[in-house]
Amino acid sequence: MKPYFTLSAILFLFFSTQAQSYKNLHNKAIVIDTHNDILTTCLEKGYCFDQDLAGKTHSDLQRFKEAGIDVQIFSIWCDGKQQNPFAYANRQIDTLYATALRNPDKMQIVYSSHDLLQTVHKKKLAAMIGVEGGHMIENDLTKLDSLYKRGARYMTLTWNNSSPWATSAMEETKDSLLHQPKGLNDFGRNVVKQMNKLGMLVDLSHVGEKTFWDAINTTTKPVLVSHSCVYNLCPAFRNLKDDQIKAVGKNGGVIHLNFFSGFLDSTYDKKEKEFLLRHKEERDSLLKKNPEPFFTGKYLSDKYKEEVESLKAPFHLLFDHLDYIVKLIGVDHVGIGSDFDGINSTPQQLNSVIDFPLITKELLVRGYSKKDIRKILGTNFLRLLKANENNTN
C-alpha cells in the first residue's frame, strides 16, 4: 500500500522544515546589532535591563538571549543640552558595567574582536559600547581617549545637534539651525585621526553631507554607519544618498539598517503628522513640560498604541532597503543596527528584539545564501571591527 499524504500534511511538513532551517541558521550565526538605546531608557525611567521589561521596552537581557543576539552594541546618548555631556555619558557606561557585574554568567563587556569571539563561544552576550554624538567629548581629545579606555569602540561624529567641530544632517538640511560652516573643521579632522589611531570606528550615521565627505576623505580606516537607511527609497534627512552609499562601499565600510518607520517608509511622515494633529492639544501640553520632541512622541506612542500600530512601516521595506544597498555596493557592506529603544515606531512584525529571527527567515525567503546571511547578521561588522583595531588591542 502506497503512503498517502494530504496537501495539508505536505504543507505542514514543508513549513516545519523551513522554520527549523531558519532557526538553526539564526542560532548558529553570530548575530550583531550595532545600535540599541536601552541604557538611556534605563537611566531616564529607573529601569534595569537585567529585569523583565516586556511591555515596557523593546529590550532586556533575557530577550537578547531568546532573540539569538550574540553581540549588542549599547548606545551612549544625550541630546547635548546637559551641562556636562561627558559625565552623562559615563553614567550610562556605569550602568552597563553594573549590569555586567550583576550577571557574569550571562554577559560580558568586550573590547576587541578577540574578546567578542571568546564571549560568544561561552554563550554569553558580548556587550560593546558606542557613543552617539561627538559633543560628549566636549571638544577635548583626552575625553575621547577616556571613553575609548572605558570601552567605547565607535562614536558618531554628531547626533542631530552639531558640535563646534562637526555639522549634523539635521542642521545641515535646516539652515535656520546652523550657525557655523558645514563639515569638519581642523579639530574635527583631528578627532577622526585620533579615532583611527585608537582603533575606534568612525560612525557616519546622523552626520551632514559635508561632514560625511570630510570624514571619508580624512579617515584611513573603513567607516561604520551604525543605524541609517537609503535616501532614494525614503528621503529622510539623515538617510544615505547613492553617492554616499557608494563611497562607504569603496572605503570598505558597512551600513547597518535602522528599524525606524520614518527612515524606511516614505509615507510615514504624512501619517505621523495626521496622528499628531489629532492629539495636538495633548502634545502641546507635553512639550511645555519637556521641549524634546522625542520624549513627547514616545509618550503618545505608548498611550495610543492601536493608532500607532497603523503608522508602522510594512515589514518588507526593511529588506527593500537592504536589497538596494546590496545591489549598489554588494553584500559585504550591509548589516543590522536596529535602534530599538531609541525609536517610537518599528516595522510591522519587528515589535521588539525577540523578533530578530524573522530577519533571518525573510533573508532566506529572498534567496540570500547562508553565507551571505551570516555576513549580514554579523560577520561584516566583525570584519570592520578587525580592520579598525590596532595590533595592541
C-alpha positions in Angstrom: 0.0 0.0 0.0 1.5 3.4 -1.0 1.7 6.0 1.7 -0.9 8.7 1.3 -0.3 12.3 2.3 -2.9 15.1 2.2 -2.0 18.5 0.8 -2.3 20.0 4.3 0.2 17.4 5.7 2.7 18.2 2.9 2.4 21.9 3.6 2.8 21.3 7.3 6.0 19.3 6.7 7.3 21.9 4.3 6.8 24.9 6.6 8.1 23.0 9.6 11.3 22.2 7.7 11.6 25.8 6.6 11.0 27.1 10.2 13.6 24.7 11.5 16.1 25.8 8.8 15.9 29.5 9.5 16.0 29.0 13.3 19.1 26.7 13.0 20.8 29.2 10.8 20.0 32.1 13.1 21.2 30.3 16.2 24.5 29.2 14.6 25.3 32.6 13.1 27.0 35.4 15.0 24.2 38.0 15.3 25.3 41.5 15.9 23.1 44.6 16.4 25.2 47.8 16.2 22.7 50.2 17.9 20.4 49.9 20.9 19.3 52.7 23.3 18.2 50.7 26.3 20.8 52.3 28.5 19.3 55.7 28.0 15.8 54.4 28.7 17.0 52.7 31.9 18.7 55.9 33.1 15.7 58.0 32.4 13.0 55.7 33.7 14.8 54.0 36.5 14.8 50.5 34.9 17.4 47.8 35.0 17.7 45.9 31.8 18.5 42.6 33.6 14.9 42.7 34.8 11.9 41.6 32.8 10.9 44.7 30.8 8.5 43.1 28.4 5.7 45.6 27.6 7.8 48.5 28.8 10.8 48.4 26.4 12.0 46.8 23.2 14.9 45.1 25.0 16.1 43.3 28.1 18.8 40.9 28.9 16.7 37.7 28.8 15.1 38.8 25.5 18.5 39.4 23.9 19.3 35.7 24.7 15.9 34.5 23.4 16.3 36.5 20.2 19.7 34.9 19.5 21.6 38.2 19.7 25.2 37.4 20.4 26.7 40.9 20.3 24.8 44.1 21.3 26.4 47.5 20.9 24.8 49.7 23.5 24.4 53.3 22.6 25.6 56.1 24.9 23.4 59.0 24.1 22.4 62.5 25.3 21.0 65.4 23.3 23.8 67.9 24.2 21.6 70.1 26.4 23.1 68.7 29.6 25.6 70.8 31.5 28.2 68.1 31.3 27.6 65.6 28.5 30.8 63.7 29.2 29.7 62.9 32.7 26.2 61.9 31.5 27.9 59.5 29.0 29.9 58.0 31.8 26.8 57.5 33.9 25.4 55.3 31.1 28.6 53.4 30.9 28.5 52.9 34.6 25.0 51.4 34.2 26.3 48.9 31.7 29.3 47.9 33.9 27.0 47.5 36.9 24.6 45.2 34.9 27.5 43.1 33.6 28.9 42.7 37.2 25.5 41.5 38.4 25.2 39.0 35.6 28.7 37.5 35.0 27.2 34.2 33.7 25.0 36.0 31.1 27.0 38.9 29.7 30.5 40.4 29.4 31.8 43.7 28.2 34.2 43.2 25.3 36.9 45.5 23.9 38.1 43.7 20.8 37.2 41.2 18.2 39.2 38.5 20.2 37.1 39.3 23.3 34.0 39.2 21.3 34.6 35.8 19.8 35.6 34.3 23.1 32.5 35.6 24.8 30.2 34.4 22.1 31.9 31.0 22.4 31.0 31.0 26.1 27.3 31.6 25.2 27.3 35.0 26.9 26.1 38.3 25.4 29.1 40.3 24.2 28.3 43.9 25.2 30.1 46.7 23.4 29.8 50.5 23.7 29.1 53.0 21.0 28.9 56.8 21.7 26.1 58.5 19.8 27.3 62.1 19.4 30.7 63.7 19.3 29.5 66.5 21.6 30.1 64.1 24.5 33.8 64.6 24.3 33.3 68.3 25.0 35.9 69.4 22.4 38.6 67.6 24.3 40.7 64.7 22.8 41.6 63.5 26.2 37.9 62.8 26.9 37.8 60.8 23.6 40.7 58.8 24.9 38.9 58.3 28.2 35.8 57.0 26.5 37.9 54.6 24.5 39.6 53.3 27.6 36.2 52.7 29.2 35.2 50.5 26.2 33.7 52.8 23.6 34.5 51.3 20.2 32.6 53.7 17.9 31.5 57.2 18.0 29.0 59.0 15.7 30.7 62.3 14.9 27.3 64.1 15.5 23.8 63.3 16.7 21.1 65.6 15.4 22.9 68.5 17.0 26.1 69.9 15.6 29.2 70.4 17.7 31.7 73.2 17.2 33.8 70.9 15.0 31.2 68.9 13.0 27.8 69.6 11.5 24.8 67.2 11.7 22.5 66.1 9.0 19.6 67.8 10.7 21.3 71.1 10.9 22.9 71.0 7.5 19.4 70.5 6.0 17.9 73.3 8.1 19.9 76.4 7.5 18.0 78.2 10.3 19.5 75.9 12.8 23.1 76.1 11.5 25.4 78.9 12.8 28.8 77.6 11.5 30.4 76.5 8.3 29.3 73.0 7.2 31.5 70.0 7.6 34.5 69.2 9.8 36.9 71.9 10.9 40.6 71.2 11.7 39.8 70.0 15.2 37.1 67.7 13.7 39.7 66.2 11.3 41.9 65.6 14.3 39.1 63.8 16.0 38.8 61.4 13.1 42.6 60.9 13.0 42.7 60.2 16.7 39.8 57.7 16.4 41.8 55.9 13.7 44.9 55.9 15.9 43.0 54.5 18.9 41.1 51.9 16.8 37.7 53.5 17.4 35.2 53.2 14.5 34.2 56.4 12.9 30.4 56.3 12.7 28.7 58.4 10.0 25.1 58.0 11.0 23.5 61.4 11.7 26.2 63.5 10.1 25.6 66.1 7.5 26.6 65.5 3.9 29.6 67.9 4.1 30.7 66.2 7.3 30.3 62.8 5.7 32.6 63.7 2.8 35.2 65.5 5.0 35.3 62.4 7.2 35.5 59.9 4.3 38.4 62.0 2.9 40.2 62.1 6.3 39.8 58.6 7.6 42.5 55.9 6.9 40.2 53.1 8.0 36.9 51.7 7.0 33.9 53.6 8.4 30.8 52.4 10.2 27.2 53.6 9.5 25.6 52.2 12.7 21.9 52.9 12.0 20.8 54.5 8.8 18.8 53.7 5.6 18.5 54.6 1.9 17.5 58.2 0.9 16.4 57.1 -2.6 13.7 54.9 -1.0 12.8 57.2 1.8 14.1 60.8 1.6 14.6 61.3 5.3 17.1 64.0 6.1 19.7 61.6 7.5 19.4 58.6 5.2 22.2 58.0 2.8 22.2 59.1 -0.9 23.6 56.8 -3.6 26.9 58.6 -3.9 27.4 58.3 -0.1 26.5 54.6 -0.2 29.0 54.0 -3.0 31.6 55.9 -1.0 31.1 53.6 2.0 31.5 50.6 -0.2 34.7 52.0 -1.8 36.0 52.7 1.7 35.3 49.2 2.9 32.8 50.3 5.4 29.4 48.7 6.4 25.9 50.3 6.5 23.7 49.0 9.3 19.9 49.4 8.7 17.8 51.3 11.1 14.3 49.9 12.0 12.6 53.3 12.5 9.5 53.5 10.3 10.2 57.1 9.3 13.6 56.1 7.8 12.0 53.1 5.9 8.6 54.3 4.7 8.3 57.5 2.6 4.6 57.8 3.6 5.3 57.7 7.3 5.8 61.4 7.9 2.4 62.2 6.4 0.7 59.6 8.5 2.5 60.8 11.6 1.6 64.4 11.1 -2.1 63.4 10.8 -1.7 61.5 14.1 0.0 64.4 15.9 -2.8 66.8 14.6 -5.4 64.6 16.2 -3.6 64.9 19.5 -2.3 68.4 19.1 -3.6 69.8 22.4 -2.1 67.0 24.5 1.2 67.2 22.6 1.5 71.0 23.1 0.9 70.4 26.8 3.6 67.8 27.0 6.1 69.9 25.0 5.8 72.7 27.6 7.0 70.2 30.3 9.7 68.7 28.1 10.7 70.5 24.8 12.5 67.5 23.4 10.0 66.1 20.7 11.4 62.5 21.1 10.0 62.1 24.6 6.6 63.6 23.7 6.4 61.2 20.7 7.3 58.2 22.9 4.6 59.1 25.5 1.9 59.5 22.8 3.1 56.2 21.1 2.7 54.3 24.4 -0.7 55.9 25.1 -2.3 55.4 21.7 -0.9 52.0 20.7 -3.6 51.0 18.2 -3.3 54.2 16.3 0.5 54.0 16.3 0.3 50.4 15.0 -1.4 51.6 11.9 1.5 54.0 11.2 4.2 51.3 11.1 6.3 50.7 8.1 5.5 47.4 6.2 7.9 44.6 7.2 9.2 44.2 3.6 10.5 47.7 3.4 13.4 47.0 5.7 14.5 44.3 3.2 13.9 46.6 0.2 16.5 49.0 1.7 18.8 46.1 2.3 18.4 44.8 -1.2 19.0 48.3 -2.6 22.4 48.6 -0.8 23.4 45.0 -1.8 22.7 45.7 -5.5 24.6 49.0 -5.3 27.8 48.0 -3.4 27.5 44.3 -2.5 26.5 42.1 0.4 29.8 42.7 2.2 28.7 46.2 3.2 25.4 45.8 5.0 24.2 44.8 8.5 21.7 45.5 11.2 21.5 48.5 13.6 18.0 48.3 14.9 17.8 51.5 17.1 15.5 49.6 19.4 14.5 51.6 22.5 15.6 54.8 20.6 12.6 54.8 18.2 8.9 55.1 18.7 7.8 53.2 15.6 9.2 49.9 14.4 8.3 48.0 11.3 5.4 45.6 11.4 6.3 42.2 12.9 9.5 43.6 14.5 8.0 44.7 17.8 11.0 44.0 20.0 14.4 42.3 20.0 12.6 39.0 20.4 11.6 39.2 16.7 15.1 39.2 15.4 14.9 35.6 14.0 12.3 36.9 11.5 15.1 38.8 9.8 16.9 35.6 9.0 13.7 34.0 7.8 13.0 36.8 5.4 16.5 36.8 4.1 16.1 33.1 3.2 12.8 33.8 1.5 14.5 36.5 -0.6 17.1 34.0 -1.8 20.2 35.0 0.1 22.7 32.2 0.6 23.5 31.1 4.1 27.0 32.5 3.7 25.6 35.9 2.8 23.1 35.8 5.6 25.9 35.2 8.1 27.7 38.3 6.7 24.6 40.5 7.1 23.8 39.2 10.6 27.3 39.8 11.9 30.5 38.9 10.2 30.5 42.0 8.1 30.7 44.0 11.3 33.3 41.7 12.7 35.5 42.3 9.7 35.0 46.0 10.1 36.0 45.9 13.8 39.1 43.9 13.0 40.1 46.4 10.2 39.9 49.2 12.7 41.8 47.6 15.5 45.4 48.3 16.3 47.8 45.4 16.9 48.0 46.3 20.6 44.2 45.6 21.1 
